[in-house]
Amino acid sequence: MLAIDRTRLANERTLLIWRRTAIMLLVSGVTLLELFEGILVMEVTGAALIPEGFLTAGLGVHRFLRTRTLIEAAEKDYGPSSPSGLLAPVHISQRAS
């Protein structure tokens, strides 16, 4: 039970890290576009960072949902109270890689 709960919390923390990275990419892109207006290299870099931020956010949500599905499947396989449930995070981490 505790192993599944820890894995679920780790998955949520990972989603927050993906979100933080996406926000930083978006903010960096907008900053480059606003501060370095007229400098082509900075404008191109800024314009590239903005869609990359959206892609990063989407990828983070996708991985969160996929991992959550694996966690739920492991919980069904091992059961929340069985001693084998302690092996679920190892099984999940191998399948998620």
Stockholm file with secondary structure:
# STOCKHOLM 1.0

chainA/1-97         MLAIDRTRLANERTLLIWRRTAIMLLVSGVTLLELFEGILVMEVTGAALIPEGFLTAGLGVHRFLRTRTLIEAAEKDYGPSSPSGLLAPVHISQRAS
#=GR chainA/1-97 SS CHHHHHHHHHHHHHHHHHHHHHHHHHHHHHHHHHHTTTCHHHHHHHHHHHHHHHHHHHHHHHHHHHHHHHHHHHHHHHCSSSGGGGGHHHHHHHHHC
#=GC SS_cons        CHHHHHHHHHHHHHHHHHHHHHHHHHHHHHHHHHHTTTCHHHHHHHHHHHHHHHHHHHHHHHHHHHHHHHHHHHHHHHCSSSGGGGGHHHHHHHHHC
//
